Amino acid sequence: MMNENNNAFKNVRRKPGLQIWTVNKMQMDPVPPQAFGNFFEGDCYIVLYISENKGSRQSADIHYWVGRTSSQDEQGAAAIYVTQLDEYLGGSPVQYREVQGYESPRFRSYFKNGLIYKKGGVASGFNHVETNAYNVLRLLHVKGRKDVTATEVEVSWSSFNKGDIFLLDIGKAIVQWNGPQSNRREKLKAVLLAQDIRDRERGGRAQIGVVEGGDERSSPELMKFLTTVLGPKPAQLKEATSDDVPDSAQKNSVRLYHVYDNSGNLVIQEVAKQPLTQDLLKSSDCFILDNKGSSVMVWKGKKASKEERQGAMNRALSYIKAKKYPASTTVEVMAEGAESAIFKHLFKSWTDRDQTQGLGTTHNVGKIAKVDDGKFDVMELHARPELAAQYRMVDDASGDVKVWCIENLELAEIDPKTYGQFYGGDCYLVLYSYKRAGQQQYILYMWQGRHATSDEIAASAFQAVNIDNKYNGAPVQVRVVMGKEPRHFLAIFKGKLIIFEGGTGRPGVVNPAKDARLFQVRGTNELNTKATEVVARAASLSSNDVFLLKTDNISYLWYGKGCNGDEREMGKAMSDVLSRHEKRVVMEGQEPAEFWIALGGKGSYASDRRFEREEPLHSPRLFECSNQTGRFKITEVDDFAQCDLDEDDVMLLDTWEELFLWIGNSSYEYETKEALNSARDYLRTHPAGRDPDTPIIFVKQGYEPPTFTGWFNAWDPHKWSGGNSYEEMKNKLSDSTSISQITLDLKNTKLNKTPAGGGGGGYRAPGGPLTSPPPNKAYFQDETDFFPRPSSPTRPQSGMSSSSPSSLSSSGAGKFFDPELLVNKTPDELPEGVDATQKEDYLSDLDFENLLSTTRADFQRLPKWRQNDLKKKAGIF
């Protein structure tokens, strides 16, 4: 059955996008797109995501999702299908095992509005959602700020608590109740989920309302809706429950294992622990990488046997059992040449060779683009932020520069003639200003000398805040560690950046005299060149570079055998800045005796010719740094976009050469402080042995430079100009889906005590199980039109109409009252004998029609585009 791949996968599309199947009776059944994000707890699913990368290169990820109550047979069938689908697609996809409630960031990234967990499963006869189906009665318990999940729970007040959000969904109307202890981000995510249900499952024909828990009096009509379905609200609800998932990550290091079968016994042999190097992976074998117990990754060598490759997932599961890890541990399986970005990040360096691209087709990867030695086209950098991000250059460095030094813990301006000269005993602030799209932009560099005092370093941070405040928070702040200057910092000094090992550049201070000083010059043009003072000993030399040896009487310009003509030219230009003495050019191997004497004697040094080597390719990674739950956490955001930048938090963007800390406008100062500490810890503890002095760049919301925005696809500079906050989204709901309209819909919907069709059961939520009506609660029998019906079959039918405002008419069927006595009245204000839940029964046909005419008149006053939009949603066009 499952060996017939061509039949099982005949409906698999090889186009970019998302495809989902459920395992039903051991067969793969496709899930309709409108049901994406809905998962039955009793089922297993196969999720295929194909993405198209730059250069028309495709990559694929296959996930199999395991529901909490799914059977072992279904889980086994899903695992087999994933393996076969991987082979069907050429062996290049990355495979993932997902467990309900513990889904990977990659999996969650496909469902930006959240995951909905449904009771039951298709094997029990439950079908996935049908668009425009309204026979719904369900309560969704919504949790999470970034990764949202909504679980079907009992339709009762007993399911509510004070800290979470609940959606009561009856098909034609969805009412969101916000726990009084829920935060703004959670509320916004729940609104987006409700809108997604409305648009995707109801064709836009459901109405949404929001009730703020603890302030229910502000929404009387919606509370009437809730109590009609759920009964009276109890005086006390349950306390909030934590959103935190226990951290299952072990405290050990990242380790690489060779796992193989020996006469039926699983053998686990440790190969190495962090930092790992790529050459440890052998094409003839399969390896398991244990990421501190938080995830287990299987790497399949291209020359490994078919049996080993097919059994990779089972080997991983056996490994998890052997290690006694939780069953929810994430598993990834990948082939050689198709490694995931996270896998590559766990290695000290990574080079892609003959990378498998597309679905089964192999191509050679071109070299990573280098920074052109010529001038930058600043307009192109501004027009193409991805280019600015790749080059780490916001512009061509032709803007204005101002430099201060910290003197007596205060700012002292530096003479422009000495710009570019930095002493290791000092701290400096460098303000760079430039224009982009006619707007003034700023970058504030904080350069900290290796030998500066702690007081001076603290003062530089304090003074940076003062400058930042002077420019209303506009500057992007970049912390620069001595010797780790970023590319743009080099460029603004036009090939004249000199780093002195110690001393100070403060006026009036005489630095200790030295018999000889040695400077290493690196760079090929004025945008990337700097001279760094090193110990004046032979061991400091390198055949790959240019050096300037400065003595009291003469300076030697030493050219290593591995340097090129451009590097020699920049060395010559730098020597003119460093020394006014006579300069003597010395070629490696032709040094005079005086040269070695100045260095304290001839000795060995790095003389190996370097090979042309590109920078290792690493995909950027985004992390959320949040204290919203009361505990500081860092959570990765996979397949990130601009919409993932949370205004309430600090976000960390790792581009390998730099770390960006993006500060949301509503983030807490504590989060900013902890994020900086965590960024340093992140570098220090990174499995790949990262440089702890990697530049950390502070970016404030609304002031993002192109070196930051270029890592995001389709960056929108106006995203935060308004209209996307929770309050604004809530107001939009109130405007476009009038609360009175919801109430009027409910008023004109027949309430019965028995289910549709006269049976004794309940309702089937779209794609969900059959639920019994809440005890002693009414439910909605038929779907109503978008506009209220002109008459109600349950109202007394009489030809009599109301006369004077105070008139009261009656017939054999009932009593009629003037609308003024009924509309917008509380139960206590109604005439004696009137049922507050059936006020329409006490209106004559004429008064009822007049009331509807008033509603229609309000509709006619709407703009034409809005009328057409509502009609389209109603299916009138």
QUIMO-V662845 format. One record per residue. N is the residue number from 1. PHI is phi in whole degrees, 0 to 359 (999 if undefined). BURIAL is I if it has 16 or more other ideal C-beta (glycine too) atoms within 10 Angstrom, else O. Layout:
BEGIN
((N | PHI | BURIAL) (N | PHI | BURIAL))
END
This chain:
BEGIN
((1 | 999 | O) (2 | 275 | O) (3 | 275 | O) (4 | 277 | O) (5 | 301 | O) (6 | 299 | O) (7 | 285 | O) (8 | 296 | I) (9 | 247 | I) (10 | 295 | O) (11 | 264 | O) (12 | 285 | I) (13 | 268 | O) (14 | 258 | O) (15 | 265 | O) (16 | 302 | O) (17 | 140 | O) (18 | 252 | O) (19 | 226 | I) (20 | 226 | I) (21 | 230 | I) (22 | 251 | I) (23 | 271 | I) (24 | 236 | O) (25 | 54 | O) (26 | 66 | O) (27 | 242 | O) (28 | 270 | I) (29 | 254 | O) (30 | 293 | O) (31 | 260 | I) (32 | 295 | O) (33 | 304 | O) (34 | 292 | I) (35 | 259 | I) (36 | 300 | I) (37 | 99 | I) (38 | 262 | I) (39 | 227 | I) (40 | 286 | I) (41 | 292 | I) (42 | 266 | I) (43 | 236 | I) (44 | 240 | I) (45 | 230 | I) (46 | 242 | I) (47 | 240 | I) (48 | 244 | I) (49 | 236 | I) (50 | 250 | I) (51 | 242 | O) (52 | 250 | O) (53 | 269 | O) (54 | 299 | O) (55 | 83 | O) (56 | 60 | O) (57 | 268 | O) (58 | 260 | I) (59 | 225 | I) (60 | 227 | I) (61 | 233 | I) (62 | 243 | I) (63 | 242 | I) (64 | 240 | I) (65 | 260 | I) (66 | 250 | I) (67 | 289 | I) (68 | 300 | O) (69 | 247 | O) (70 | 289 | I) (71 | 277 | O) (72 | 297 | O) (73 | 298 | O) (74 | 294 | I) (75 | 297 | I) (76 | 295 | O) (77 | 296 | I) (78 | 297 | I) (79 | 296 | I) (80 | 293 | I) (81 | 299 | I) (82 | 297 | I) (83 | 297 | I) (84 | 289 | I) (85 | 295 | I) (86 | 301 | I) (87 | 294 | I) (88 | 299 | I) (89 | 266 | I) (90 | 94 | I) (91 | 82 | I) (92 | 270 | I) (93 | 296 | I) (94 | 269 | I) (95 | 259 | I) (96 | 228 | I) (97 | 253 | I) (98 | 243 | I) (99 | 246 | I) (100 | 309 | I) (101 | 89 | O) (102 | 230 | O) (103 | 296 | I) (104 | 288 | I) (105 | 303 | I) (106 | 298 | I) (107 | 296 | I) (108 | 294 | I) (109 | 295 | I) (110 | 285 | I) (111 | 236 | I) (112 | 301 | I) (113 | 270 | I) (114 | 117 | I) (115 | 251 | I) (116 | 245 | I) (117 | 264 | I) (118 | 251 | I) (119 | 291 | I) (120 | 80 | I) (121 | 189 | I) (122 | 294 | I) (123 | 295 | I) (124 | 270 | O) (125 | 95 | O) (126 | 272 | I) (127 | 250 | O) (128 | 286 | I) (129 | 303 | I) (130 | 246 | O) (131 | 300 | I) (132 | 69 | I) (133 | 268 | I) (134 | 239 | I) (135 | 281 | I) (136 | 235 | I) (137 | 210 | I) (138 | 207 | I) (139 | 239 | I) (140 | 254 | I) (141 | 267 | I) (142 | 259 | I) (143 | 225 | I) (144 | 108 | I) (145 | 258 | I) (146 | 258 | I) (147 | 259 | I) (148 | 269 | I) (149 | 233 | I) (150 | 232 | I) (151 | 246 | I) (152 | 292 | I) (153 | 230 | I) (154 | 301 | O) (155 | 282 | I) (156 | 198 | O) (157 | 298 | I) (158 | 294 | O) (159 | 277 | I) (160 | 282 | I) (161 | 216 | I) (162 | 283 | I) (163 | 257 | I) (164 | 245 | I) (165 | 239 | I) (166 | 230 | I) (167 | 248 | I) (168 | 267 | I) (169 | 244 | I) (170 | 244 | I) (171 | 99 | I) (172 | 276 | I) (173 | 216 | I) (174 | 234 | I) (175 | 247 | I) (176 | 261 | I) (177 | 252 | I) (178 | 264 | I) (179 | 303 | I) (180 | 299 | O) (181 | 260 | O) (182 | 283 | I) (183 | 257 | O) (184 | 297 | I) (185 | 295 | I) (186 | 297 | I) (187 | 296 | I) (188 | 297 | I) (189 | 298 | I) (190 | 293 | I) (191 | 299 | I) (192 | 297 | I) (193 | 294 | I) (194 | 299 | I) (195 | 296 | I) (196 | 295 | I) (197 | 297 | I) (198 | 300 | I) (199 | 283 | I) (200 | 270 | I) (201 | 264 | I) (202 | 244 | I) (203 | 60 | I) (204 | 81 | I) (205 | 257 | I) (206 | 249 | I) (207 | 254 | I) (208 | 238 | I) (209 | 226 | I) (210 | 233 | I) (211 | 244 | I) (212 | 272 | I) (213 | 301 | I) (214 | 91 | O) (215 | 224 | O) (216 | 296 | I) (217 | 297 | O) (218 | 285 | O) (219 | 229 | I) (220 | 297 | O) (221 | 293 | I) (222 | 289 | I) (223 | 293 | I) (224 | 296 | I) (225 | 299 | I) (226 | 297 | I) (227 | 287 | O) (228 | 297 | I) (229 | 272 | I) (230 | 260 | I) (231 | 89 | O) (232 | 301 | O) (233 | 286 | O) (234 | 293 | O) (235 | 294 | O) (236 | 232 | O) (237 | 250 | I) (238 | 296 | O) (239 | 288 | O) (240 | 294 | O) (241 | 249 | O) (242 | 289 | O) (243 | 275 | I) (244 | 290 | O) (245 | 269 | O) (246 | 308 | O) (247 | 282 | O) (248 | 271 | O) (249 | 295 | O) (250 | 282 | O) (251 | 267 | O) (252 | 276 | O) (253 | 268 | O) (254 | 290 | I) (255 | 228 | I) (256 | 246 | I) (257 | 235 | I) (258 | 262 | O) (259 | 245 | I) (260 | 210 | I) (261 | 261 | O) (262 | 235 | O) (263 | 55 | O) (264 | 88 | O) (265 | 255 | O) (266 | 280 | O) (267 | 252 | O) (268 | 245 | O) (269 | 242 | O) (270 | 289 | O) (271 | 260 | I) (272 | 193 | O) (273 | 234 | O) (274 | 304 | I) (275 | 282 | I) (276 | 267 | I) (277 | 240 | O) (278 | 296 | O) (279 | 290 | O) (280 | 289 | O) (281 | 275 | I) (282 | 255 | O) (283 | 298 | O) (284 | 275 | O) (285 | 230 | I) (286 | 246 | I) (287 | 230 | I) (288 | 246 | I) (289 | 253 | I) (290 | 264 | I) (291 | 273 | I) (292 | 58 | I) (293 | 83 | I) (294 | 281 | O) (295 | 204 | I) (296 | 237 | I) (297 | 243 | I) (298 | 250 | I) (299 | 251 | I) (300 | 254 | I) (301 | 295 | I) (302 | 294 | O) (303 | 258 | O) (304 | 292 | I) (305 | 293 | O) (306 | 300 | O) (307 | 297 | O) (308 | 294 | I) (309 | 293 | I) (310 | 290 | O) (311 | 267 | I) (312 | 299 | I) (313 | 296 | I) (314 | 296 | O) (315 | 298 | I) (316 | 297 | I) (317 | 295 | I) (318 | 295 | I) (319 | 297 | I) (320 | 300 | I) (321 | 295 | O) (322 | 297 | O) (323 | 276 | O) (324 | 59 | O) (325 | 281 | I) (326 | 300 | O) (327 | 297 | O) (328 | 276 | I) (329 | 303 | I) (330 | 291 | I) (331 | 237 | I) (332 | 235 | I) (333 | 235 | I) (334 | 219 | I) (335 | 266 | I) (336 | 302 | I) (337 | 93 | I) (338 | 231 | I) (339 | 290 | I) (340 | 285 | I) (341 | 298 | I) (342 | 295 | I) (343 | 300 | I) (344 | 297 | I) (345 | 295 | I) (346 | 275 | I) (347 | 250 | I) (348 | 300 | O) (349 | 211 | I) (350 | 214 | I) (351 | 236 | O) (352 | 272 | I) (353 | 231 | O) (354 | 48 | O) (355 | 296 | I) (356 | 289 | I) (357 | 235 | I) (358 | 69 | I) (359 | 257 | I) (360 | 103 | I) (361 | 254 | O) (362 | 253 | O) (363 | 226 | O) (364 | 272 | O) (365 | 276 | O) (366 | 289 | O) (367 | 292 | O) (368 | 293 | O) (369 | 297 | O) (370 | 266 | O) (371 | 292 | I) (372 | 297 | O) (373 | 291 | O) (374 | 280 | O) (375 | 293 | O) (376 | 282 | I) (377 | 270 | O) (378 | 298 | I) (379 | 294 | O) (380 | 291 | O) (381 | 297 | I) (382 | 288 | I) (383 | 283 | O) (384 | 236 | O) (385 | 299 | I) (386 | 294 | O) (387 | 288 | I) (388 | 298 | I) (389 | 294 | I) (390 | 296 | I) (391 | 278 | I) (392 | 60 | I) (393 | 231 | I) (394 | 283 | I) (395 | 200 | I) (396 | 270 | I) (397 | 65 | I) (398 | 260 | O) (399 | 282 | I) (400 | 270 | O) (401 | 234 | I) (402 | 223 | O) (403 | 235 | I) (404 | 237 | I) (405 | 245 | I) (406 | 276 | I) (407 | 235 | I) (408 | 52 | O) (409 | 67 | O) (410 | 242 | O) (411 | 277 | I) (412 | 230 | O) (413 | 293 | O) (414 | 261 | I) (415 | 298 | O) (416 | 306 | O) (417 | 294 | O) (418 | 255 | O) (419 | 303 | I) (420 | 103 | I) (421 | 260 | I) (422 | 239 | I) (423 | 255 | I) (424 | 295 | I) (425 | 267 | I) (426 | 239 | I) (427 | 237 | I) (428 | 228 | I) (429 | 243 | I) (430 | 239 | I) (431 | 258 | I) (432 | 248 | I) (433 | 237 | I) (434 | 206 | I) (435 | 245 | O) (436 | 224 | I) (437 | 55 | O) (438 | 80 | O) (439 | 255 | O) (440 | 287 | O) (441 | 236 | I) (442 | 222 | I) (443 | 232 | I) (444 | 247 | I) (445 | 268 | I) (446 | 247 | I) (447 | 268 | I) (448 | 243 | I) (449 | 293 | I) (450 | 295 | O) (451 | 251 | O) (452 | 290 | I) (453 | 284 | O) (454 | 297 | O) (455 | 295 | O) (456 | 292 | I) (457 | 296 | O) (458 | 296 | O) (459 | 294 | I) (460 | 296 | I) (461 | 293 | O) (462 | 295 | O) (463 | 291 | I) (464 | 297 | I) (465 | 297 | O) (466 | 298 | O) (467 | 294 | I) (468 | 301 | I) (469 | 294 | O) (470 | 300 | O) (471 | 256 | O) (472 | 56 | O) (473 | 76 | I) (474 | 286 | I) (475 | 295 | I) (476 | 278 | I) (477 | 261 | I) (478 | 234 | I) (479 | 275 | I) (480 | 244 | I) (481 | 272 | I) (482 | 308 | I) (483 | 91 | O) (484 | 241 | I) (485 | 295 | I) (486 | 289 | I) (487 | 301 | I) (488 | 294 | I) (489 | 299 | I) (490 | 298 | I) (491 | 293 | I) (492 | 289 | I) (493 | 258 | I) (494 | 52 | I) (495 | 78 | I) (496 | 237 | I) (497 | 277 | I) (498 | 235 | I) (499 | 250 | I) (500 | 272 | I) (501 | 300 | I) (502 | 221 | O) (503 | 77 | I) (504 | 213 | I) (505 | 258 | I) (506 | 292 | I) (507 | 300 | O) (508 | 85 | O) (509 | 259 | O) (510 | 261 | O) (511 | 282 | O) (512 | 304 | O) (513 | 286 | O) (514 | 233 | O) (515 | 295 | O) (516 | 211 | I) (517 | 229 | I) (518 | 241 | I) (519 | 238 | I) (520 | 266 | I) (521 | 252 | I) (522 | 232 | I) (523 | 141 | I) (524 | 242 | I) (525 | 203 | I) (526 | 289 | I) (527 | 272 | I) (528 | 224 | I) (529 | 252 | I) (530 | 211 | I) (531 | 245 | I) (532 | 239 | I) (533 | 288 | I) (534 | 233 | I) (535 | 296 | O) (536 | 282 | I) (537 | 222 | O) (538 | 301 | I) (539 | 298 | O) (540 | 281 | I) (541 | 289 | I) (542 | 214 | I) (543 | 296 | I) (544 | 271 | I) (545 | 230 | I) (546 | 256 | I) (547 | 230 | I) (548 | 243 | I) (549 | 258 | I) (550 | 252 | I) (551 | 242 | I) (552 | 295 | O) (553 | 249 | O) (554 | 210 | O) (555 | 239 | I) (556 | 253 | I) (557 | 259 | I) (558 | 261 | I) (559 | 253 | I) (560 | 288 | I) (561 | 296 | O) (562 | 269 | I) (563 | 276 | I) (564 | 254 | O) (565 | 298 | O) (566 | 296 | O) (567 | 294 | I) (568 | 294 | I) (569 | 297 | I) (570 | 291 | I) (571 | 297 | I) (572 | 296 | I) (573 | 296 | I) (574 | 292 | I) (575 | 295 | I) (576 | 292 | O) (577 | 281 | O) (578 | 281 | I) (579 | 216 | I) (580 | 262 | O) (581 | 286 | O) (582 | 298 | O) (583 | 245 | I) (584 | 242 | O) (585 | 280 | O) (586 | 234 | I) (587 | 271 | O) (588 | 303 | I) (589 | 94 | O) (590 | 238 | O) (591 | 287 | I) (592 | 285 | O) (593 | 299 | O) (594 | 298 | O) (595 | 299 | I) (596 | 290 | O) (597 | 299 | O) (598 | 298 | I) (599 | 268 | I) (600 | 82 | O) (601 | 116 | O) (602 | 286 | O) (603 | 205 | O) (604 | 282 | O) (605 | 205 | O) (606 | 291 | O) (607 | 240 | O) (608 | 286 | O) (609 | 290 | O) (610 | 282 | O) (611 | 262 | O) (612 | 294 | O) (613 | 226 | O) (614 | 276 | O) (615 | 296 | O) (616 | 297 | I) (617 | 271 | I) (618 | 226 | I) (619 | 286 | O) (620 | 292 | I) (621 | 230 | I) (622 | 244 | I) (623 | 231 | I) (624 | 262 | I) (625 | 249 | I) (626 | 222 | I) (627 | 240 | I) (628 | 297 | I) (629 | 270 | O) (630 | 95 | O) (631 | 228 | O) (632 | 291 | I) (633 | 224 | I) (634 | 241 | I) (635 | 233 | O) (636 | 283 | I) (637 | 247 | I) (638 | 273 | I) (639 | 48 | I) (640 | 286 | I) (641 | 219 | O) (642 | 301 | O) (643 | 295 | O) (644 | 277 | I) (645 | 285 | I) (646 | 268 | I) (647 | 299 | I) (648 | 273 | I) (649 | 227 | I) (650 | 253 | I) (651 | 245 | I) (652 | 249 | I) (653 | 250 | I) (654 | 258 | I) (655 | 254 | I) (656 | 79 | I) (657 | 284 | O) (658 | 218 | I) (659 | 243 | I) (660 | 257 | I) (661 | 250 | I) (662 | 268 | I) (663 | 258 | I) (664 | 291 | I) (665 | 298 | O) (666 | 254 | O) (667 | 285 | I) (668 | 274 | I) (669 | 299 | O) (670 | 299 | O) (671 | 295 | I) (672 | 297 | I) (673 | 295 | O) (674 | 293 | I) (675 | 296 | I) (676 | 296 | I) (677 | 297 | O) (678 | 291 | I) (679 | 297 | I) (680 | 294 | I) (681 | 296 | O) (682 | 301 | I) (683 | 290 | I) (684 | 294 | O) (685 | 259 | O) (686 | 299 | I) (687 | 302 | I) (688 | 276 | I) (689 | 68 | I) (690 | 294 | I) (691 | 290 | O) (692 | 293 | O) (693 | 262 | I) (694 | 305 | I) (695 | 303 | I) (696 | 249 | I) (697 | 247 | I) (698 | 269 | I) (699 | 233 | I) (700 | 265 | I) (701 | 305 | I) (702 | 94 | O) (703 | 235 | I) (704 | 284 | I) (705 | 280 | I) (706 | 296 | I) (707 | 293 | I) (708 | 264 | I) (709 | 295 | I) (710 | 295 | I) (711 | 277 | I) (712 | 249 | I) (713 | 280 | O) (714 | 55 | O) (715 | 294 | I) (716 | 251 | O) (717 | 292 | O) (718 | 257 | O) (719 | 302 | O) (720 | 261 | I) (721 | 281 | O) (722 | 138 | O) (723 | 99 | O) (724 | 240 | O) (725 | 283 | O) (726 | 300 | I) (727 | 299 | O) (728 | 291 | O) (729 | 296 | I) (730 | 296 | I) (731 | 296 | O) (732 | 299 | O) (733 | 298 | I) (734 | 296 | O) (735 | 283 | O) (736 | 280 | O) (737 | 236 | I) (738 | 307 | I) (739 | 299 | I) (740 | 295 | O) (741 | 296 | I) (742 | 299 | I) (743 | 298 | I) (744 | 295 | I) (745 | 300 | I) (746 | 294 | I) (747 | 298 | I) (748 | 262 | I) (749 | 256 | I) (750 | 293 | O) (751 | 257 | I) (752 | 236 | O) (753 | 257 | O) (754 | 236 | O) (755 | 289 | I) (756 | 302 | O) (757 | 85 | O) (758 | 82 | O) (759 | 283 | O) (760 | 256 | O) (761 | 268 | O) (762 | 236 | I) (763 | 249 | I) (764 | 258 | I) (765 | 294 | I) (766 | 307 | I) (767 | 74 | I) (768 | 235 | I) (769 | 279 | I) (770 | 281 | O) (771 | 246 | I) (772 | 282 | O) (773 | 297 | I) (774 | 303 | I) (775 | 302 | O) (776 | 61 | O) (777 | 247 | I) (778 | 274 | I) (779 | 220 | I) (780 | 266 | I) (781 | 280 | O) (782 | 244 | O) (783 | 291 | O) (784 | 263 | I) (785 | 290 | O) (786 | 301 | I) (787 | 262 | I) (788 | 300 | I) (789 | 294 | O) (790 | 288 | O) (791 | 208 | O) (792 | 245 | I) (793 | 293 | O) (794 | 268 | O) (795 | 282 | I) (796 | 301 | I) (797 | 269 | O) (798 | 211 | O) (799 | 278 | O) (800 | 284 | O) (801 | 230 | I) (802 | 287 | I) (803 | 247 | O) (804 | 287 | O) (805 | 305 | O) (806 | 259 | O) (807 | 287 | O) (808 | 223 | O) (809 | 249 | O) (810 | 214 | O) (811 | 214 | O) (812 | 294 | O) (813 | 270 | O) (814 | 162 | O) (815 | 249 | O) (816 | 246 | I) (817 | 240 | I) (818 | 295 | I) (819 | 305 | I) (820 | 297 | O) (821 | 276 | I) (822 | 242 | I) (823 | 287 | O) (824 | 58 | O) (825 | 247 | O) (826 | 283 | O) (827 | 305 | O) (828 | 290 | O) (829 | 268 | O) (830 | 283 | I) (831 | 300 | O) (832 | 300 | O) (833 | 91 | O) (834 | 273 | I) (835 | 280 | O) (836 | 297 | O) (837 | 272 | O) (838 | 227 | O) (839 | 296 | I) (840 | 294 | I) (841 | 291 | I) (842 | 253 | I) (843 | 252 | I) (844 | 288 | I) (845 | 302 | I) (846 | 295 | O) (847 | 296 | I) (848 | 294 | I) (849 | 297 | O) (850 | 297 | O) (851 | 297 | I) (852 | 294 | I) (853 | 298 | O) (854 | 298 | O) (855 | 297 | O) (856 | 293 | O) (857 | 296 | O) (858 | 298 | O) (859 | 295 | O) (860 | 294 | O) (861 | 281 | O) (862 | 290 | O) (863 | 301 | O) (864 | 303 | O) (865 | 296 | O) (866 | 286 | O) (867 | 300 | O) (868 | 297 | O) (869 | 297 | O) (870 | 293 | I) (871 | 294 | O) (872 | 299 | O) (873 | 296 | I) (874 | 280 | O) (875 | 78 | O) (876 | 287 | O) (877 | 273 | O))
END
